[in-house]
Amino acid sequence: MNHLPMSVRVPIETDNPSIQREESLCIKCGQCREICSSYIGVHNTYRLEDTNNKAVCINCGQCANVCPVSSITETYEYPDVRKAIADPDKIVIFSTSPSVRIALGEEFAMPDGSFVQGKMVALLRKLGGDYVLDTNFAADLTVVEEASELIERITKQQAPLPQFTSCCPSWVKYAETYHPDLLPHLSSSKSPIGMQGPTIKTYFAKQMNLDPSKIVNVAVTPCTAKKFEIRREEMNAASGYLGLNNVRDMDYVITTRELAKWAKEEDIDFISLEDSDYDRLMGEASGAGVIFGNTGGVMEAALRTAYEYITKEAVPEDFLNLQPVRGLEAVKEATVTIADLQLKVAVIYGTKAATEFINQWKETNQSYHFIEVMTCPGGCIGGGGQPKGTLFKGD
Ligand code: SF4
């Protein structure tokens, strides 16, 4: 494995918390520009003279994921987490996203898709975490909020339809940059990590009798854009609730790749670790959040919840049968019946595909109720901080 000194890596832009690069390693293969242009739909859509010489970036990290020589990587935050663990005055709490537990094993030469939840929790305890929680807890909160908001939009008509999902921070930034007219359509629900952070610093701290000002919240994710999301100005709900200044909801984000890199630096034999369980409080969830990692997962979880809220009945087996839209493989559509409602829904991955869909939707004036957009290929499972594909297994 390549152990680069941290100091030679610099942020891709001074205010970009997600991506860093080491210029001298670049072999000019152009794969980063290619994915940013052909799949993300950002590179080549603007002129630097119009942006004050600043590159537009939606923080998805797909450039890092395809870089064959790790010239571009996620910005490493695990050294800061390690420092927090060494500080006896800090309480370090890890929260893990669904896609990490099925990808982390690949970094240790386990078969692709190995389910390593127990070993992952054991690793985080061995690295010194005081508590290890499941972000699926907050994914349940996101599902309830998204479903309730959708029902309100349909029944009270106080906000426009379709409702777009908002839990992918790259999609949110993309919409802010390229489709600002759509912002009233974005769900007001925070992402699971956006809810997990303040819930830990308020509810969990109270239940466990912890001083919230000592808590260091660390999200372990497939996603480089979460490094951007947690630093958004509005992600400080706990601060107001607790009446404390400078308390961020989530303090650090480390990716699946970063976690593996950290474990290897500590010479931890991941494969031999005995399984460990999450802490009980905020370590258990309904299971709805597990499907968040795949494209269509947020949509399915929210619609199932909406179905139960509206009909007070269990969801039928064949409830959601999404069909690809011809010519647009990254877009799937369905019409879903809930009681006397016929809901037209669409699921999209890839922001360039989202723009194509939006343009078509505006041209044809079709009516939709709910649209999920995730930036990465196949959803978070293909996140910018996940193990690289076989071709590009590097760093
Ligand atoms: Fe992050 Fe998932 Fe969005 Fe990719 S699809 S940017 S991993 S939230």
Residues whose N, C-alpha, C, O or C-beta is under 5 A from the ligand:
A	BS01	SF4	C60 C167 C168 P169 S170 P222 C223 A225 M374 T375 C376 G379 C380 G383 G384
